[in-house]
Amino acid sequence: MARYKHPAKKKKLARMNKLTKWAPFWLIPKVFGKGKRVHPIRITRQKRSWRRTKLKI
């Protein structure tokens, strides 16, 4: 990628990077119920890796 990134592209990349993060730990009992052992990524909709899938922006 170029050294200089256009501000709009940089903003979009930052937003997409935030979407791949795990859900917060306190959301698990709220969604699945108390005592359920589930990985936080099950709640996250966007499952994307920089290596696997490209954004095409």
Residue pairs with C-beta under 8 A, 6 or more apart in sequence:
5 13
9 57
12 55
12 57
13 55
13 57
16 46
16 48
16 55
19 44
19 45
19 46
19 48
20 44
20 46
20 47
20 48
20 49
21 44
22 39
22 40
22 41
22 44
23 40
23 41
23 42
23 43
23 44
24 40
25 40
27 40
27 43
28 36
28 38
28 40
28 43
29 35
29 36
31 43
32 38
41 47
48 55
